[in-house]
Amino acid sequence: MFGPHLALLLEMAAVLAVQFLLPFHLCRTGATPTEIGLTMLAFPVGVLAFGVLGGVLTDVWNGRSIATIDAATVAIGLPLLIPLDPGWTRTELAWRLAITGAGAGLFAGPNQTVAMSTAPPQLLNTTGATTSVARQLGPALVTASWALSGGAMRLSVGLAALSVLALVRRAPHRTAPTREGTPA
């Protein structure tokens, strides 16, 4: 269960760095609040447009594979945002955000499926809670890194790449316990 949790933490930190920092960048380039809001809207539109597709694909194929491909989509989308060029139009920034949002939307459902399907039956509720904790720790990680270094955008690319590795890494195979709780 470690891989999906770590991937979720890293993924949330990566995408939230973008959502947290880009409005400041847009403000510095002279964008109005309306322009900032409309540009930033590209990310949740990408999530909305592709979120259900991630669930459908997971119903058909292996959830870990789908989550890994989707995390890779985010890892590809984030570098498109660096360096944040002040000369970019709002449209040039929005399509990059939409790609990242599409990857994030595709990732969420499959990763949750992987986490829940790897959890022992007696830990399903705990797994649901710990994935929520991982989702909330991401913003805390981004805020702390931004406050300490100011390099959160570059850090977000690294975090997204690490989220892919967390899903690719396989835990050692364990023998499933029998009903009595002893290894089979």
PyMOL CGO cylinders between C-alpha atoms (Angstrom):
from pymol import cmd
from pymol.cgo import CYLINDER

trace = [
    CYLINDER, 0.00, 0.00, 0.00, 3.01, 2.29, 0.36, 0.3, 1, 1, 1, 1, 1, 1,
    CYLINDER, 3.01, 2.29, 0.36, 3.39, 2.99, -3.39, 0.3, 1, 1, 1, 1, 1, 1,
    CYLINDER, 3.39, 2.99, -3.39, -0.09, 4.41, -4.03, 0.3, 1, 1, 1, 1, 1, 1,
    CYLINDER, -0.09, 4.41, -4.03, 0.06, 6.50, -0.86, 0.3, 1, 1, 1, 1, 1, 1,
    CYLINDER, 0.06, 6.50, -0.86, 3.47, 7.94, -1.69, 0.3, 1, 1, 1, 1, 1, 1,
    CYLINDER, 3.47, 7.94, -1.69, 2.43, 8.54, -5.31, 0.3, 1, 1, 1, 1, 1, 1,
    CYLINDER, 2.43, 8.54, -5.31, -0.69, 10.38, -4.13, 0.3, 1, 1, 1, 1, 1, 1,
    CYLINDER, -0.69, 10.38, -4.13, 1.28, 12.56, -1.71, 0.3, 1, 1, 1, 1, 1, 1,
    CYLINDER, 1.28, 12.56, -1.71, 3.87, 13.44, -4.36, 0.3, 1, 1, 1, 1, 1, 1,
    CYLINDER, 3.87, 13.44, -4.36, 1.29, 13.99, -7.08, 0.3, 1, 1, 1, 1, 1, 1,
    CYLINDER, 1.29, 13.99, -7.08, -0.83, 16.28, -4.91, 0.3, 1, 1, 1, 1, 1, 1,
    CYLINDER, -0.83, 16.28, -4.91, 2.23, 18.26, -3.87, 0.3, 1, 1, 1, 1, 1, 1,
    CYLINDER, 2.23, 18.26, -3.87, 3.30, 18.61, -7.51, 0.3, 1, 1, 1, 1, 1, 1,
    CYLINDER, 3.30, 18.61, -7.51, -0.03, 19.76, -8.92, 0.3, 1, 1, 1, 1, 1, 1,
    CYLINDER, -0.03, 19.76, -8.92, -0.84, 21.98, -5.98, 0.3, 1, 1, 1, 1, 1, 1,
    CYLINDER, -0.84, 21.98, -5.98, 2.48, 23.77, -6.36, 0.3, 1, 1, 1, 1, 1, 1,
    CYLINDER, 2.48, 23.77, -6.36, 1.27, 24.77, -9.79, 0.3, 1, 1, 1, 1, 1, 1,
    CYLINDER, 1.27, 24.77, -9.79, -2.17, 25.78, -8.60, 0.3, 1, 1, 1, 1, 1, 1,
    CYLINDER, -2.17, 25.78, -8.60, -0.71, 27.72, -5.69, 0.3, 1, 1, 1, 1, 1, 1,
    CYLINDER, -0.71, 27.72, -5.69, 2.08, 29.56, -7.51, 0.3, 1, 1, 1, 1, 1, 1,
    CYLINDER, 2.08, 29.56, -7.51, 0.73, 30.29, -10.99, 0.3, 1, 1, 1, 1, 1, 1,
    CYLINDER, 0.73, 30.29, -10.99, -1.75, 32.96, -9.86, 0.3, 1, 1, 1, 1, 1, 1,
    CYLINDER, -1.75, 32.96, -9.86, 1.19, 34.88, -8.33, 0.3, 1, 1, 1, 1, 1, 1,
    CYLINDER, 1.19, 34.88, -8.33, 3.08, 34.59, -11.61, 0.3, 1, 1, 1, 1, 1, 1,
    CYLINDER, 3.08, 34.59, -11.61, 0.07, 35.79, -13.58, 0.3, 1, 1, 1, 1, 1, 1,
    CYLINDER, 0.07, 35.79, -13.58, -0.41, 38.70, -11.19, 0.3, 1, 1, 1, 1, 1, 1,
    CYLINDER, -0.41, 38.70, -11.19, 3.24, 39.73, -11.68, 0.3, 1, 1, 1, 1, 1, 1,
    CYLINDER, 3.24, 39.73, -11.68, 2.74, 39.70, -15.46, 0.3, 1, 1, 1, 1, 1, 1,
    CYLINDER, 2.74, 39.70, -15.46, -0.15, 42.15, -15.14, 0.3, 1, 1, 1, 1, 1, 1,
    CYLINDER, -0.15, 42.15, -15.14, -3.09, 39.78, -15.53, 0.3, 1, 1, 1, 1, 1, 1,
    CYLINDER, -3.09, 39.78, -15.53, -6.39, 40.92, -14.10, 0.3, 1, 1, 1, 1, 1, 1,
    CYLINDER, -6.39, 40.92, -14.10, -8.17, 38.75, -11.52, 0.3, 1, 1, 1, 1, 1, 1,
    CYLINDER, -8.17, 38.75, -11.52, -10.62, 37.65, -14.23, 0.3, 1, 1, 1, 1, 1, 1,
    CYLINDER, -10.62, 37.65, -14.23, -7.78, 36.64, -16.56, 0.3, 1, 1, 1, 1, 1, 1,
    CYLINDER, -7.78, 36.64, -16.56, -6.07, 34.76, -13.73, 0.3, 1, 1, 1, 1, 1, 1,
    CYLINDER, -6.07, 34.76, -13.73, -9.27, 32.91, -12.86, 0.3, 1, 1, 1, 1, 1, 1,
    CYLINDER, -9.27, 32.91, -12.86, -10.05, 31.99, -16.46, 0.3, 1, 1, 1, 1, 1, 1,
    CYLINDER, -10.05, 31.99, -16.46, -6.48, 30.83, -17.12, 0.3, 1, 1, 1, 1, 1, 1,
    CYLINDER, -6.48, 30.83, -17.12, -6.37, 28.74, -13.94, 0.3, 1, 1, 1, 1, 1, 1,
    CYLINDER, -6.37, 28.74, -13.94, -9.72, 27.21, -14.87, 0.3, 1, 1, 1, 1, 1, 1,
    CYLINDER, -9.72, 27.21, -14.87, -7.93, 25.14, -17.52, 0.3, 1, 1, 1, 1, 1, 1,
    CYLINDER, -7.93, 25.14, -17.52, -6.55, 22.81, -14.83, 0.3, 1, 1, 1, 1, 1, 1,
    CYLINDER, -6.55, 22.81, -14.83, -9.90, 21.77, -13.27, 0.3, 1, 1, 1, 1, 1, 1,
    CYLINDER, -9.90, 21.77, -13.27, -11.46, 21.55, -16.73, 0.3, 1, 1, 1, 1, 1, 1,
    CYLINDER, -11.46, 21.55, -16.73, -8.73, 19.03, -17.62, 0.3, 1, 1, 1, 1, 1, 1,
    CYLINDER, -8.73, 19.03, -17.62, -9.47, 17.13, -14.40, 0.3, 1, 1, 1, 1, 1, 1,
    CYLINDER, -9.47, 17.13, -14.40, -13.20, 17.18, -15.10, 0.3, 1, 1, 1, 1, 1, 1,
    CYLINDER, -13.20, 17.18, -15.10, -12.84, 16.13, -18.72, 0.3, 1, 1, 1, 1, 1, 1,
    CYLINDER, -12.84, 16.13, -18.72, -10.59, 13.13, -17.99, 0.3, 1, 1, 1, 1, 1, 1,
    CYLINDER, -10.59, 13.13, -17.99, -11.43, 12.06, -14.43, 0.3, 1, 1, 1, 1, 1, 1,
    CYLINDER, -11.43, 12.06, -14.43, -14.22, 9.65, -15.33, 0.3, 1, 1, 1, 1, 1, 1,
    CYLINDER, -14.22, 9.65, -15.33, -12.14, 8.25, -18.18, 0.3, 1, 1, 1, 1, 1, 1,
    CYLINDER, -12.14, 8.25, -18.18, -9.49, 7.21, -15.65, 0.3, 1, 1, 1, 1, 1, 1,
    CYLINDER, -9.49, 7.21, -15.65, -12.12, 5.24, -13.75, 0.3, 1, 1, 1, 1, 1, 1,
    CYLINDER, -12.12, 5.24, -13.75, -13.47, 3.61, -16.90, 0.3, 1, 1, 1, 1, 1, 1,
    CYLINDER, -13.47, 3.61, -16.90, -9.99, 2.59, -18.03, 0.3, 1, 1, 1, 1, 1, 1,
    CYLINDER, -9.99, 2.59, -18.03, -9.30, 1.12, -14.59, 0.3, 1, 1, 1, 1, 1, 1,
    CYLINDER, -9.30, 1.12, -14.59, -12.49, -0.92, -14.80, 0.3, 1, 1, 1, 1, 1, 1,
    CYLINDER, -12.49, -0.92, -14.80, -11.18, -2.43, -18.04, 0.3, 1, 1, 1, 1, 1, 1,
    CYLINDER, -11.18, -2.43, -18.04, -7.42, -2.70, -17.41, 0.3, 1, 1, 1, 1, 1, 1,
    CYLINDER, -7.42, -2.70, -17.41, -4.94, -2.93, -14.55, 0.3, 1, 1, 1, 1, 1, 1,
    CYLINDER, -4.94, -2.93, -14.55, -5.35, 0.00, -12.15, 0.3, 1, 1, 1, 1, 1, 1,
    CYLINDER, -5.35, 0.00, -12.15, -1.64, 0.28, -11.33, 0.3, 1, 1, 1, 1, 1, 1,
    CYLINDER, -1.64, 0.28, -11.33, -0.73, 0.53, -15.02, 0.3, 1, 1, 1, 1, 1, 1,
    CYLINDER, -0.73, 0.53, -15.02, -3.38, 3.17, -15.65, 0.3, 1, 1, 1, 1, 1, 1,
    CYLINDER, -3.38, 3.17, -15.65, -2.35, 5.17, -12.55, 0.3, 1, 1, 1, 1, 1, 1,
    CYLINDER, -2.35, 5.17, -12.55, 1.30, 5.00, -13.62, 0.3, 1, 1, 1, 1, 1, 1,
    CYLINDER, 1.30, 5.00, -13.62, 0.52, 6.22, -17.15, 0.3, 1, 1, 1, 1, 1, 1,
    CYLINDER, 0.52, 6.22, -17.15, -1.62, 9.00, -15.70, 0.3, 1, 1, 1, 1, 1, 1,
    CYLINDER, -1.62, 9.00, -15.70, 1.08, 10.06, -13.23, 0.3, 1, 1, 1, 1, 1, 1,
    CYLINDER, 1.08, 10.06, -13.23, 3.48, 10.15, -16.18, 0.3, 1, 1, 1, 1, 1, 1,
    CYLINDER, 3.48, 10.15, -16.18, 1.05, 12.48, -17.99, 0.3, 1, 1, 1, 1, 1, 1,
    CYLINDER, 1.05, 12.48, -17.99, 1.31, 14.91, -15.09, 0.3, 1, 1, 1, 1, 1, 1,
    CYLINDER, 1.31, 14.91, -15.09, 5.08, 14.49, -15.03, 0.3, 1, 1, 1, 1, 1, 1,
    CYLINDER, 5.08, 14.49, -15.03, 5.13, 15.41, -18.74, 0.3, 1, 1, 1, 1, 1, 1,
    CYLINDER, 5.13, 15.41, -18.74, 2.69, 18.30, -18.34, 0.3, 1, 1, 1, 1, 1, 1,
    CYLINDER, 2.69, 18.30, -18.34, 4.50, 20.05, -15.50, 0.3, 1, 1, 1, 1, 1, 1,
    CYLINDER, 4.50, 20.05, -15.50, 7.82, 20.61, -17.30, 0.3, 1, 1, 1, 1, 1, 1,
    CYLINDER, 7.82, 20.61, -17.30, 5.85, 22.32, -20.07, 0.3, 1, 1, 1, 1, 1, 1,
    CYLINDER, 5.85, 22.32, -20.07, 5.22, 25.06, -17.51, 0.3, 1, 1, 1, 1, 1, 1,
    CYLINDER, 5.22, 25.06, -17.51, 8.91, 25.67, -16.80, 0.3, 1, 1, 1, 1, 1, 1,
    CYLINDER, 8.91, 25.67, -16.80, 10.30, 28.18, -17.22, 0.3, 1, 1, 1, 1, 1, 1,
    CYLINDER, 10.30, 28.18, -17.22, 7.25, 30.32, -16.69, 0.3, 1, 1, 1, 1, 1, 1,
    CYLINDER, 7.25, 30.32, -16.69, 7.74, 32.69, -19.57, 0.3, 1, 1, 1, 1, 1, 1,
    CYLINDER, 7.74, 32.69, -19.57, 6.28, 36.13, -18.88, 0.3, 1, 1, 1, 1, 1, 1,
    CYLINDER, 6.28, 36.13, -18.88, 5.78, 36.45, -22.64, 0.3, 1, 1, 1, 1, 1, 1,
    CYLINDER, 5.78, 36.45, -22.64, 3.34, 33.54, -22.83, 0.3, 1, 1, 1, 1, 1, 1,
    CYLINDER, 3.34, 33.54, -22.83, -0.23, 34.40, -23.63, 0.3, 1, 1, 1, 1, 1, 1,
    CYLINDER, -0.23, 34.40, -23.63, -2.95, 33.21, -21.28, 0.3, 1, 1, 1, 1, 1, 1,
    CYLINDER, -2.95, 33.21, -21.28, -3.86, 30.59, -23.91, 0.3, 1, 1, 1, 1, 1, 1,
    CYLINDER, -3.86, 30.59, -23.91, -0.29, 29.28, -24.04, 0.3, 1, 1, 1, 1, 1, 1,
    CYLINDER, -0.29, 29.28, -24.04, -0.35, 28.83, -20.27, 0.3, 1, 1, 1, 1, 1, 1,
    CYLINDER, -0.35, 28.83, -20.27, -3.89, 27.40, -20.24, 0.3, 1, 1, 1, 1, 1, 1,
    CYLINDER, -3.89, 27.40, -20.24, -3.18, 24.51, -22.63, 0.3, 1, 1, 1, 1, 1, 1,
    CYLINDER, -3.18, 24.51, -22.63, -0.21, 23.50, -20.48, 0.3, 1, 1, 1, 1, 1, 1,
    CYLINDER, -0.21, 23.50, -20.48, -2.42, 23.59, -17.40, 0.3, 1, 1, 1, 1, 1, 1,
    CYLINDER, -2.42, 23.59, -17.40, -5.07, 21.55, -19.21, 0.3, 1, 1, 1, 1, 1, 1,
    CYLINDER, -5.07, 21.55, -19.21, -2.56, 18.77, -19.98, 0.3, 1, 1, 1, 1, 1, 1,
    CYLINDER, -2.56, 18.77, -19.98, -1.46, 18.66, -16.35, 0.3, 1, 1, 1, 1, 1, 1,
    CYLINDER, -1.46, 18.66, -16.35, -5.10, 18.71, -15.21, 0.3, 1, 1, 1, 1, 1, 1,
    CYLINDER, -5.10, 18.71, -15.21, -5.97, 15.86, -17.57, 0.3, 1, 1, 1, 1, 1, 1,
    CYLINDER, -5.97, 15.86, -17.57, -3.20, 13.74, -16.05, 0.3, 1, 1, 1, 1, 1, 1,
    CYLINDER, -3.20, 13.74, -16.05, -4.33, 14.61, -12.52, 0.3, 1, 1, 1, 1, 1, 1,
    CYLINDER, -4.33, 14.61, -12.52, -7.91, 13.71, -13.37, 0.3, 1, 1, 1, 1, 1, 1,
    CYLINDER, -7.91, 13.71, -13.37, -6.90, 10.42, -14.91, 0.3, 1, 1, 1, 1, 1, 1,
    CYLINDER, -6.90, 10.42, -14.91, -4.65, 9.61, -11.93, 0.3, 1, 1, 1, 1, 1, 1,
    CYLINDER, -4.65, 9.61, -11.93, -7.00, 10.06, -8.97, 0.3, 1, 1, 1, 1, 1, 1,
    CYLINDER, -7.00, 10.06, -8.97, -9.47, 7.19, -9.48, 0.3, 1, 1, 1, 1, 1, 1,
    CYLINDER, -9.47, 7.19, -9.48, -6.99, 4.53, -10.60, 0.3, 1, 1, 1, 1, 1, 1,
    CYLINDER, -6.99, 4.53, -10.60, -4.58, 5.36, -7.77, 0.3, 1, 1, 1, 1, 1, 1,
    CYLINDER, -4.58, 5.36, -7.77, -7.39, 5.13, -5.21, 0.3, 1, 1, 1, 1, 1, 1,
    CYLINDER, -7.39, 5.13, -5.21, -8.37, 1.77, -6.70, 0.3, 1, 1, 1, 1, 1, 1,
    CYLINDER, -8.37, 1.77, -6.70, -4.80, 0.51, -6.36, 0.3, 1, 1, 1, 1, 1, 1,
    CYLINDER, -4.80, 0.51, -6.36, -4.60, 1.67, -2.75, 0.3, 1, 1, 1, 1, 1, 1,
    CYLINDER, -4.60, 1.67, -2.75, -7.92, 0.07, -1.82, 0.3, 1, 1, 1, 1, 1, 1,
    CYLINDER, -7.92, 0.07, -1.82, -7.29, -3.17, -3.70, 0.3, 1, 1, 1, 1, 1, 1,
    CYLINDER, -7.29, -3.17, -3.70, -3.90, -3.70, -2.05, 0.3, 1, 1, 1, 1, 1, 1,
    CYLINDER, -3.90, -3.70, -2.05, -5.28, -3.09, 1.43, 0.3, 1, 1, 1, 1, 1, 1,
    CYLINDER, -5.28, -3.09, 1.43, -6.12, -6.08, 3.60, 0.3, 1, 1, 1, 1, 1, 1,
    CYLINDER, -6.12, -6.08, 3.60, -9.89, -6.30, 4.18, 0.3, 1, 1, 1, 1, 1, 1,
    CYLINDER, -9.89, -6.30, 4.18, -9.54, -5.30, 7.83, 0.3, 1, 1, 1, 1, 1, 1,
    CYLINDER, -9.54, -5.30, 7.83, -7.76, -2.07, 6.80, 0.3, 1, 1, 1, 1, 1, 1,
    CYLINDER, -7.76, -2.07, 6.80, -10.08, -0.75, 4.09, 0.3, 1, 1, 1, 1, 1, 1,
    CYLINDER, -10.08, -0.75, 4.09, -11.41, 2.10, 6.24, 0.3, 1, 1, 1, 1, 1, 1,
    CYLINDER, -11.41, 2.10, 6.24, -7.92, 2.98, 7.43, 0.3, 1, 1, 1, 1, 1, 1,
    CYLINDER, -7.92, 2.98, 7.43, -6.68, 2.98, 3.84, 0.3, 1, 1, 1, 1, 1, 1,
    CYLINDER, -6.68, 2.98, 3.84, -9.48, 5.33, 2.83, 0.3, 1, 1, 1, 1, 1, 1,
    CYLINDER, -9.48, 5.33, 2.83, -8.47, 7.65, 5.66, 0.3, 1, 1, 1, 1, 1, 1,
    CYLINDER, -8.47, 7.65, 5.66, -4.73, 7.48, 4.98, 0.3, 1, 1, 1, 1, 1, 1,
    CYLINDER, -4.73, 7.48, 4.98, -5.21, 8.31, 1.31, 0.3, 1, 1, 1, 1, 1, 1,
    CYLINDER, -5.21, 8.31, 1.31, -7.13, 11.38, 2.44, 0.3, 1, 1, 1, 1, 1, 1,
    CYLINDER, -7.13, 11.38, 2.44, -4.24, 12.29, 4.75, 0.3, 1, 1, 1, 1, 1, 1,
    CYLINDER, -4.24, 12.29, 4.75, -1.77, 11.89, 1.87, 0.3, 1, 1, 1, 1, 1, 1,
    CYLINDER, -1.77, 11.89, 1.87, -3.99, 14.12, -0.29, 0.3, 1, 1, 1, 1, 1, 1,
    CYLINDER, -3.99, 14.12, -0.29, -3.93, 16.82, 2.41, 0.3, 1, 1, 1, 1, 1, 1,
    CYLINDER, -3.93, 16.82, 2.41, -0.21, 16.57, 3.18, 0.3, 1, 1, 1, 1, 1, 1,
    CYLINDER, -0.21, 16.57, 3.18, 0.62, 17.49, -0.42, 0.3, 1, 1, 1, 1, 1, 1,
    CYLINDER, 0.62, 17.49, -0.42, -0.38, 21.15, 0.01, 0.3, 1, 1, 1, 1, 1, 1,
    CYLINDER, -0.38, 21.15, 0.01, 1.50, 21.32, 3.32, 0.3, 1, 1, 1, 1, 1, 1,
    CYLINDER, 1.50, 21.32, 3.32, 4.64, 20.00, 1.62, 0.3, 1, 1, 1, 1, 1, 1,
    CYLINDER, 4.64, 20.00, 1.62, 4.34, 22.56, -1.17, 0.3, 1, 1, 1, 1, 1, 1,
    CYLINDER, 4.34, 22.56, -1.17, 3.74, 25.45, 1.20, 0.3, 1, 1, 1, 1, 1, 1,
    CYLINDER, 3.74, 25.45, 1.20, 6.74, 24.49, 3.32, 0.3, 1, 1, 1, 1, 1, 1,
    CYLINDER, 6.74, 24.49, 3.32, 9.02, 24.08, 0.29, 0.3, 1, 1, 1, 1, 1, 1,
    CYLINDER, 9.02, 24.08, 0.29, 7.90, 27.40, -1.16, 0.3, 1, 1, 1, 1, 1, 1,
    CYLINDER, 7.90, 27.40, -1.16, 8.45, 29.18, 2.13, 0.3, 1, 1, 1, 1, 1, 1,
    CYLINDER, 8.45, 29.18, 2.13, 11.89, 27.63, 2.59, 0.3, 1, 1, 1, 1, 1, 1,
    CYLINDER, 11.89, 27.63, 2.59, 13.31, 27.70, -0.92, 0.3, 1, 1, 1, 1, 1, 1,
    CYLINDER, 13.31, 27.70, -0.92, 11.12, 29.55, -3.37, 0.3, 1, 1, 1, 1, 1, 1,
    CYLINDER, 11.12, 29.55, -3.37, 11.84, 26.79, -5.91, 0.3, 1, 1, 1, 1, 1, 1,
    CYLINDER, 11.84, 26.79, -5.91, 8.53, 24.96, -5.66, 0.3, 1, 1, 1, 1, 1, 1,
    CYLINDER, 8.53, 24.96, -5.66, 7.82, 24.96, -9.41, 0.3, 1, 1, 1, 1, 1, 1,
    CYLINDER, 7.82, 24.96, -9.41, 10.98, 23.03, -10.20, 0.3, 1, 1, 1, 1, 1, 1,
    CYLINDER, 10.98, 23.03, -10.20, 10.40, 20.88, -7.14, 0.3, 1, 1, 1, 1, 1, 1,
    CYLINDER, 10.40, 20.88, -7.14, 6.92, 20.03, -8.45, 0.3, 1, 1, 1, 1, 1, 1,
    CYLINDER, 6.92, 20.03, -8.45, 8.43, 18.47, -11.59, 0.3, 1, 1, 1, 1, 1, 1,
    CYLINDER, 8.43, 18.47, -11.59, 10.68, 16.29, -9.43, 0.3, 1, 1, 1, 1, 1, 1,
    CYLINDER, 10.68, 16.29, -9.43, 7.79, 15.28, -7.20, 0.3, 1, 1, 1, 1, 1, 1,
    CYLINDER, 7.79, 15.28, -7.20, 5.69, 14.30, -10.21, 0.3, 1, 1, 1, 1, 1, 1,
    CYLINDER, 5.69, 14.30, -10.21, 8.52, 12.14, -11.55, 0.3, 1, 1, 1, 1, 1, 1,
    CYLINDER, 8.52, 12.14, -11.55, 8.92, 10.49, -8.15, 0.3, 1, 1, 1, 1, 1, 1,
    CYLINDER, 8.92, 10.49, -8.15, 5.19, 9.72, -8.07, 0.3, 1, 1, 1, 1, 1, 1,
    CYLINDER, 5.19, 9.72, -8.07, 5.62, 7.66, -11.23, 0.3, 1, 1, 1, 1, 1, 1,
    CYLINDER, 5.62, 7.66, -11.23, 8.50, 5.77, -9.62, 0.3, 1, 1, 1, 1, 1, 1,
    CYLINDER, 8.50, 5.77, -9.62, 6.42, 5.14, -6.49, 0.3, 1, 1, 1, 1, 1, 1,
    CYLINDER, 6.42, 5.14, -6.49, 3.82, 3.37, -8.63, 0.3, 1, 1, 1, 1, 1, 1,
    CYLINDER, 3.82, 3.37, -8.63, 6.32, 1.44, -10.72, 0.3, 1, 1, 1, 1, 1, 1,
    CYLINDER, 6.32, 1.44, -10.72, 8.11, 0.14, -7.64, 0.3, 1, 1, 1, 1, 1, 1,
    CYLINDER, 8.11, 0.14, -7.64, 6.58, -3.14, -6.56, 0.3, 1, 1, 1, 1, 1, 1,
    CYLINDER, 6.58, -3.14, -6.56, 6.38, -4.18, -2.93, 0.3, 1, 1, 1, 1, 1, 1,
    CYLINDER, 6.38, -4.18, -2.93, 7.86, -7.58, -2.10, 0.3, 1, 1, 1, 1, 1, 1,
    CYLINDER, 7.86, -7.58, -2.10, 5.33, -10.36, -2.57, 0.3, 1, 1, 1, 1, 1, 1,
    CYLINDER, 5.33, -10.36, -2.57, 3.86, -11.49, 0.71, 0.3, 1, 1, 1, 1, 1, 1,
    CYLINDER, 3.86, -11.49, 0.71, 2.03, -14.71, 1.35, 0.3, 1, 1, 1, 1, 1, 1,
    CYLINDER, 2.03, -14.71, 1.35, -1.63, -14.03, 2.01, 0.3, 1, 1, 1, 1, 1, 1,
    CYLINDER, -1.63, -14.03, 2.01, -2.82, -14.98, 5.50, 0.3, 1, 1, 1, 1, 1, 1,
    CYLINDER, -2.82, -14.98, 5.50, -5.37, -17.72, 5.92, 0.3, 1, 1, 1, 1, 1, 1,
    CYLINDER, -5.37, -17.72, 5.92, -8.60, -17.21, 7.83, 0.3, 1, 1, 1, 1, 1, 1,
    CYLINDER, -8.60, -17.21, 7.83, -6.86, -17.96, 11.09, 0.3, 1, 1, 1, 1, 1, 1,
    CYLINDER, -6.86, -17.96, 11.09, -4.30, -15.21, 10.38, 0.3, 1, 1, 1, 1, 1, 1,
    CYLINDER, -4.30, -15.21, 10.38, -1.35, -17.53, 9.76, 0.3, 1, 1, 1, 1, 1, 1,
    CYLINDER, -1.35, -17.53, 9.76, 0.54, -17.47, 6.45, 0.3, 1, 1, 1, 1, 1, 1,
    CYLINDER, 0.54, -17.47, 6.45, -0.73, -19.93, 3.85, 0.3, 1, 1, 1, 1, 1, 1,
]
cmd.load_cgo(trace, "trace")
